[in-house]
Amino acid sequence: MSAYPVTSTIVFVLAAAAILTVCLARTGRLRLPAALAGAAGVGPRHDVTHTIAAYQAMGYTEFEHAMADLARRDPAVRKTEVSGGKNDRGLDVLVHLHSGDRYLLQCKRWKGRVGSEEVMKINGTYRDIHHCVGAAIITTSAFTADAERTNAMLPKSLRLIDGRGLARWASGGRPPWA
């Protein structure tokens, strides 16, 4: 150590700075960019219950806009359009990816379980009517076993995102189109 005092001091200072940064990030006192946070092992920590409760407290339109905002966080997304409402033919949010692909989101801010009729409806519209490469049904609750079986029978299954999956996505997890 005494042979290279300047180099040793620099290495010590950098190591101390890295340790301090990780400690501050883990306690929430410092926010790191997503790429650095993952490398440091300090991914975002959110209260899952609070997140779902907040989504459930929203109105239908507000929930659709929240899903569009969540989609826009992904760097692969060029833009989103909220189209929900009566006669929307299963399209609540249209996600435009930089690749040129389009992805449909059907938002269900429900307390009860989402059934197979919703899976069949979205499967019947996302390709031919909305010209999308894929679709997801996002709910604050859960899916019935029949909905999951119906989805498994499809040649190209939909992404079924229940409350837990939504909480993971909102906490920095993978989006439906990834």
C-alpha positions in Angstrom: 0.0 0.0 0.0 2.8 2.4 0.8 4.4 1.8 -2.7 1.4 3.4 -4.4 -0.1 5.9 -1.9 -2.0 8.0 -4.5 -3.5 4.9 -6.2 -4.4 3.3 -2.9 -6.1 6.5 -1.7 -8.1 6.8 -4.9 -9.3 3.1 -4.7 -10.2 3.6 -1.1 -12.2 6.7 -1.8 -14.0 5.1 -4.7 -14.9 2.0 -2.7 -16.2 4.2 0.1 -18.3 6.2 -2.3 -19.8 3.1 -3.9 -20.7 1.7 -0.5 -22.3 5.0 0.6 -24.2 5.2 -2.6 -25.6 1.7 -2.2 -26.6 2.3 1.4 -28.3 5.6 0.5 -30.2 3.9 -2.4 -31.3 1.0 -0.2 -32.7 3.3 2.5 -34.5 5.4 -0.2 -32.5 8.6 0.5 -31.0 8.4 -3.0 -32.7 7.5 -6.3 -30.5 5.8 -8.8 -31.3 5.5 -12.6 -32.9 2.1 -13.3 -29.8 0.7 -15.0 -27.6 1.6 -12.0 -30.2 0.5 -9.4 -30.3 -3.0 -10.9 -26.6 -3.3 -11.0 -26.4 -2.2 -7.4 -29.1 -4.6 -6.4 -31.3 -1.9 -5.1 -34.4 -2.0 -7.3 -37.4 0.2 -6.5 -39.2 -0.7 -3.3 -42.9 0.1 -3.3 -45.7 -0.8 -1.0 -47.6 -3.3 -3.2 -50.8 -3.1 -1.2 -50.7 0.7 -1.4 -50.2 0.6 -5.1 -53.1 -1.7 -5.8 -55.3 0.2 -3.3 -54.5 3.4 -5.1 -55.4 1.9 -8.5 -58.6 0.5 -7.1 -59.6 3.9 -5.7 -59.3 5.4 -9.2 -62.2 5.9 -11.6 -62.2 3.8 -14.8 -60.9 6.6 -16.9 -58.3 7.6 -14.4 -57.2 3.9 -14.2 -56.8 3.8 -18.0 -54.7 6.9 -18.0 -52.6 5.5 -15.2 -51.9 2.4 -17.3 -51.0 4.6 -20.3 -48.6 6.5 -18.0 -47.1 3.2 -16.7 -46.6 2.1 -20.3 -44.8 5.3 -21.2 -42.1 4.6 -18.6 -40.8 1.9 -20.9 -38.1 3.2 -23.3 -39.5 0.8 -26.0 -42.7 2.9 -26.1 -43.0 5.7 -28.6 -46.5 6.9 -27.5 -49.8 5.8 -26.0 -53.4 6.6 -26.8 -56.2 6.2 -24.3 -59.4 5.1 -26.2 -61.5 3.5 -23.5 -65.2 4.1 -23.2 -68.4 2.7 -24.6 -68.1 0.8 -27.8 -64.3 0.8 -27.6 -64.2 -2.8 -29.0 -61.9 -3.9 -26.2 -59.3 -1.1 -26.6 -58.6 1.0 -23.6 -55.0 1.9 -24.2 -53.1 1.6 -27.5 -49.3 1.3 -27.1 -47.1 2.3 -30.0 -43.7 0.8 -29.8 -40.5 2.3 -31.4 -40.4 -1.0 -33.5 -43.6 0.1 -35.2 -45.6 -2.6 -33.5 -48.9 -1.8 -31.7 -50.0 -3.4 -28.4 -53.5 -3.3 -26.9 -54.3 -2.9 -23.2 -57.7 -3.7 -21.8 -58.0 -2.2 -18.3 -60.3 -3.8 -15.7 -60.4 -2.0 -12.4 -62.5 -4.6 -10.8 -63.0 -6.1 -7.4 -64.4 -9.3 -8.8 -62.5 -11.8 -11.0 -62.2 -11.3 -14.7 -63.8 -14.1 -16.6 -63.3 -16.0 -19.9 -65.7 -13.8 -21.8 -63.3 -10.9 -21.5 -60.4 -13.1 -22.8 -62.6 -14.1 -25.8 -63.6 -10.5 -26.5 -60.1 -9.2 -26.6 -58.8 -12.1 -28.6 -61.5 -11.5 -31.2 -60.5 -7.8 -31.7 -56.9 -7.1 -31.0 -55.5 -8.3 -34.3 -58.2 -7.8 -36.9 -59.9 -4.7 -35.7 -57.1 -2.8 -33.9 -54.1 -4.2 -35.9 -52.0 -5.1 -32.8 -49.3 -7.7 -32.5 -50.4 -8.5 -28.9 -52.8 -7.7 -26.1 -53.0 -7.7 -22.4 -55.9 -7.6 -20.0 -54.8 -5.8 -16.8 -56.9 -6.0 -13.7 -56.6 -4.9 -10.1 -58.1 -8.2 -9.0 -57.6 -11.7 -10.5 -58.7 -13.9 -13.3 -61.1 -16.9 -13.0 -59.7 -20.4 -13.6 -61.9 -20.5 -16.7 -60.3 -17.3 -18.1 -56.9 -18.8 -17.6 -57.9 -22.1 -19.3 -59.5 -20.2 -22.2 -56.4 -18.1 -22.6 -54.2 -21.2 -22.6 -56.2 -22.6 -25.5 -55.6 -19.7 -27.8 -53.0 -20.1 -30.6 -51.4 -16.8 -29.3 -52.3 -16.3 -25.7 -53.0 -12.9 -24.2 -51.0 -11.5 -21.3 -53.2 -11.7 -18.2 -51.9 -9.3 -15.6 -53.6 -9.6 -12.2 -53.2 -7.3 -9.2 -49.9 -8.8 -8.2 -48.6 -8.7 -11.7 -49.7 -5.1 -12.0 -47.9 -4.3 -8.7 -44.7 -5.9 -10.1 -44.9 -3.9 -13.3 -45.6 -0.7 -11.4 -42.5 -1.4 -9.2 -40.2 -1.6 -12.2 -41.0 -5.1 -13.6 -41.3 -6.1 -17.2 -44.1 -4.6 -19.3 -46.6 -6.8 -21.0 -45.0 -6.5 -24.5 -41.4 -7.4 -23.3 
